């Protein structure tokens, strides 16, 4: 996806063919996701991943071979155009297969308490690949990037031979010894592997348990017990693999499909496919590639933070709802900022960053993860394949219809539609999605609440440091210097620095004494014991004192912000012509 964003301006083909080149990968991925279901069920997760490397290698080889479609050539050879499009379709076919098998494989090899963290690595890998494509778009010609991806595909093929098969799939096929061997390798402890193997065997369907019996029971005895046992495959099961999912899981299937549709109607792939054109309007044209790479790098960081600190620590449903609402509002402000850049309340670039942060923390990794968690292991392959097929199909429709809809109604209307659809999807998820996070399926425990508190504290600290480094940290001395005439800047800067260090010394030296004094006050001690029972037991006795001090800092910061909003003139020369200085300032 990031490849098409950077290559579109380098090809000697028409604008219509460029749009087709950008979106045709979705049709290839749709075909791949339709055929991957039976492959996952019959051939296994690891073998399917090996097979997917073949069209990937051929596809990127065909794309790289079409290098004469860029300057200094002056015309497009039809054969090379065909090679380019066919390579794009084959790479899409591989992407559709890999997308489904990677998600299923990661969820099934992960330990139960790490399913969210490990399962979300599929999304992290997607973002890392997109970021890599943006970077290559800055430093390489498009066909050089294609050669690099071709090399990575070959490395992936070789590395896949080192991976174990999914233990859940091996249990389903009755290969208990192989499942135990691979589980022991994954967990590093045979006793833990034995316990997990027993859980996998006991959670199977009736047909799976019959296969397990066939593995352990003498064949003549088994024939006497079930002489007429047979399995028939209907045509519809071949054409539509998700039809094998039993009716009692049909509600889960509908929820999963709506979730995957809603993931794409957020507009994420419009942003991904057209990142560089969007950046050209938000920053200087010559820096559009750097802007695209920076956004890709930000997504990579957001995805890593989500995988490590968020996915497994919060309920899936509430996280989807919260990030969906945040995405909706940020997309709305992004639309306003694109249409009215001089009067928008928030910069479109800031809105876009908030949108990408919310997506990578919620809908990006969770849509596929929740889909897989809604189904037992016997149906994860076909359910995951169906979800990926729907996702790629909707992606193709959204990206293909974006430019025509923009010409028809304008970007403002299109982005607002995405914002409204995201908000409606969040409401639907809130009403219908069951909780799938194993830590939160039961009622909240003290441990769960403690995890949320720790997470909120961590996010608050990150937000504070980010705000300080983006604003008050560098700007305090800078603005002080800009407010001062050149002939007095030396003495004024020295006074400002001396004042800063004095205030820093006073704050750090008085922090602990103030906290101790507050905790020693009888009224505060009684109040803290009532609010927090742990204080009465002699645990965390400094919490109330620290709370009061930090709240005081918050109030002082808010008051300072209000003061400077009303009293500080603008000192950035780039913005002075647009703003009227308040009367009374020199």
Residue, then its C-alpha position, 0 to 999 in steps of 0.5 A: x500500500x505504501x509502495x503505490x503511494x510513492x510510485x504513482x508519480x514515477x510511472x509513465x502511465x495515465x492517471x486512470x491507470x495509476x489509480x487502477x494500479x493502486x487499487x488492483x492489489x485489493x482484487x488480487x488480495x480478495x482472490x487470495x483470501x477466498x482460496x486461503x480458507x480450504x488451504x488453512x483447513x486442509x494444508x495447515x498454517x505453516x504450509x499455507x504461508x510457504x505457498x503464499x511466498x510463491x506468488x509474492x516472489x513472482x509478482x515482485x519479479x514482474x514489477x521489477x522487470x517493468x523498470x522501463x516504465x519510468x524516465x528517461x523512457x518517453x512512452x509506455x510499452x504495453x507488454x511492460x504495463x501488462x507485466x506491472x499489472x500482473x505483478x501487482x495482482x500476484x503480489x495482492x494474491x500473496x498479501x490476501x493469503x498472508x494476511x489471513x494465515x499470519x493472523x490465525x497463526x500468531x493467535x494459535x501459537x501464542x500463550x492464552x494470556x498473550x493472545x492479544x499482544x502476539x496476535x496484534x503483531x500481524x498489524x505491526x508487521x503490516x505497518x512496518x512494511x508500509x513504513x518501509x515502502x514510504x522510506x524506500x519511496x524517499x531514497x530509491x526509484x520504484x523498481x529498486x524498491x521492488x527488487x528489495x521487496x523481492x529479496x525480502x520475499x525470498x528471505x521470508x520463504x527460507x525463514x518459514x521453513x524454520x517455523x513450527x506448525x500451529x499446535x491447534x491445527x495439529x490437534x484438530x488433525x489428530x497429530x498429538x505427538x507433533x502438537x506436543x513437540x511444537x508446543x514444547x518448543x514454543x513454551x520451553x517447558x513440557x509440563x506447560x505444553x502438556x497442560x495446554x495440549x489437554x485444553x486444546x483437545x478438550x475444547x474441540x468439536x465432536x468431529x475433532x474428538x472423533x479424530x482424536x479417538x481415531x488416533x488412539x483407539x484400535x481401528x477394528x474397535x473404532x469401526x465397530x463403534x462408528x461403522x457409518x461415520x463419513x464426511x460429505x463435502x457440498x459444492x457450496x462449501x468449496x465456493x463459500x468456505x464460511x458456509x461450513x461454520x455452524x448456525x449457532x455461530x452465525x451471529x458471531x460471523x455477522x458481527x465479524x463481517x460488519x467489524x471488518x467492513x467498518x474497519x475499512x470504512x473508517x477511511x484508513x486505506x484512503x489515507x494510506x494509498x493517498x498519503x503523499x498527495x495528502x501531504x503535498x497539501x499539508x506541507x511543502x510539495x518538496x517534503x511530501x515524501x518525508x511527510x509520508x515517511x514520518x506518518x508511517x514511522x508514527x504509525x509504527x511507533x503507535x502500533x508497537x505501543x499498542x501491542x506492548x501496553x494496551x491490547x491485552x490490558x483493556x477490554x476489546x469492546x471498550x477499546x474499539x468503541x473509544x478509539x472509534x469515537x476518537x477516529x470519528x472526531x479526528x477525521x471530522x476535524x481533518x476534513x474541516x482542516x483540509x477544506x478550511x486550512x486557515x480557520x480550522x480549530x485543529x491543524x489537519x496534520x494533527x488531526x491525521x496523527x490523532x486518527x492514525x494513533x487511534x486506529x493503531x491502538x484499536x481498529x487496526x489490530x483488534x478487528x482481525x484479532x476479535x474476529x478470530x477470538x469469536x470462533x473456536x480453533x476449528x473454524x478460525x481458518x475459514x472465518x479468518x479467510x472470510x473476514x480478510x476477503x470482505x476486508x480486501x473487497x471493501x478496501x477495493x471499493x473504498x479506494x476506487x470510489x474515493x476519487x470519483x466521489x471527491x469529484x462529485x461532492x468534494x473531499x469535505x463530504x467524503x471524509x465526513x461520511x467516513x467520520x459518520x460511518x465510524x461513529x455508527x460502527x462504534x455504536x453498533x460494536x458497543x451494543x452487539x460485540x461480546x467481550x473476547x479478551x480472556x482477562x475481561x470475559x469474567x467480571x473485573x477483578x482487583x488485578x484487572x483494575x490495577x492493570x488499568x490504573x497502571x496503564x492510565x498512569x503510564x499514558x498520562x506520563x507519556x502525554x505529559x512528557x510529549x506535551x512538555x517537549x513539544x511546547x513548554x520545554x523548547x518554547x519558554x526560553x525561545x519566546x522569552x528571547x523573541x520578546x526581547x530586543x536584540x540589544x538586551x537579549x543577553x542579560x534578559x536570557x541570563x535572568x530567565x535561565x537563573x529564574x528557571x534553575x531557582x524555581x527548579x531547585x525550590x520545586x524539587x527540594x520541597x516536593x518530599x517535605x510537602x508530601x510528608x507534611x500533607x500525609x502527617x496532617x490528621x484530617x488528610x490521614x483520616x480522609x485518605x484512609x476512608x478513600x483508600x483502604x490500603x492506607x489504613x493497612x500501612x500501604x501506599x501511605x503517600x498517595x494522598x499527599x502526592x495526589x494533592x501536590x500533582x493536582x496543584x501542579x495541574x491547576x498552576x499549569x492550567x492557570x498559566x495556560x489561560x494567562x498566556x492565551x490572553x496576554x502573550x503576543x504571537x512571536x512566530x514571524x510566520x504567523x504574525x501577518x495572520x494575527x492581530x496583536x492585542x492592544x497594550x503590548x509593545 
